[in-house]
Amino acid sequence: MQAEQHSAYAGAFAPGLFDPALSAPADVIASHDKGVVKRYNVYRNNVTVSLIDALAAIYPAVQRITGVEFFRAMARFHVRATPPNSPLLFEYGRDFPGFIESYQYARDMPWLADTARIDRAWLDAYHAADAAPLTTQAFAAVDAGSLAQLRFIAHPAARIVRSRYPAVSIFAMNRKDGPVEPLHASDAQDALVTRPDQDVIVSQLPAGGAAFLLALIAGVPLGAAVEAALQDNESFDIHINLQAMITAGVFTAIRSGAPS
C-alpha cells in the first residue's frame, strides 16, 4: 500500500518538473511557511540543470562546437521534452542526436547530429563489458577453405556510426584540448568506435568498411559480408579491412557454420 502511495505521489509530482506551464501539485506542502510554488520551482530548476550537465558530459564535442551557451539552451529544450527513464545519468540523452537534427537553430550545422552520435558511441564503448579481442594468430589459424563461412562475435564495445559528413574529423578536432584547426575534409566519413584495451579508440573506416562490419556484427558470414561491402563501395579492399578490424579489436572470436 505504501509503495502504491509513493508511486501515486511521484506520478503527480514529476510531470511539472519538465513543464514550466504546470503548477505545483496540489498535495505538495512546504514547511516553516515557505512558499510551495517557489520551492517547487527551485527543485524543477535543479532537476533541469542536472540533466543539462549530464548531456554536456555525454556530448563534450558537441558542446565545444556550439559553445556552452548555445548547447545549454538546446539541451534545455531537449530535457523539457524528454524526461529520463533510467536512474543512471549516463543512460540519459540517447535520443539527443535525433533531437539535434530537428532543432531549428542547428540546421546550419547538419553534421552536428552525427558528431553527437560518435560522442554517444564513445561513452557506450567506455562503459561496455571487457573482452579479449580476436588476435591475428587466431584468425590466421583458420582453414582457408572455410573463410567464406566464418562468422564473427562482436566485441561489446564495438560501435559504428555512418555519416554523410566528415563527422570523424569534426569529432576528433573537438575532443582534444587546444585550438581547433581549419577543417579541410568534406567527404562522408564512417566512424569505428572500439575499446580493445582500456582506452576508447575512434577511427575512420576505409571504403566499404562500415557495410562490411555491420554485416559481420549482424551475424552474416564473411563471404556475404564482403559482397555487401562491394555493393556499398566498389573500392572495398578485403585485406585492408580485415587487418583494420583485427587491429581495432572489433571482434572477440570466430566460428564456422550457421549461427546457433
Buried (B, 14 or more C-beta within 10 A) or exposed (E): EEEEEEEEEEEBBEEBBBEEEEEBBEEBEEEEEEEBEEBBBEBBEEBBBEBBEBBBBBBBBBBBBBEEEBBBBBBBEBBBEBBBEEEEBEBBBBEBBBBBEEBEEBEEBEBBBBBBBBBBBBBBBBEBEEBEBBEEEBBEEEEEEEBBBBBBBBBBBBBBBBBEBBBBBBBBBBBEEEEEEEEEBEEBBBBBBBBBEEEBBBBBBBBBBBBBBBBBBEEBBBEBBBBBBBEBBEEBBBEEBBEBBBBBBBBBBBEBEEEE
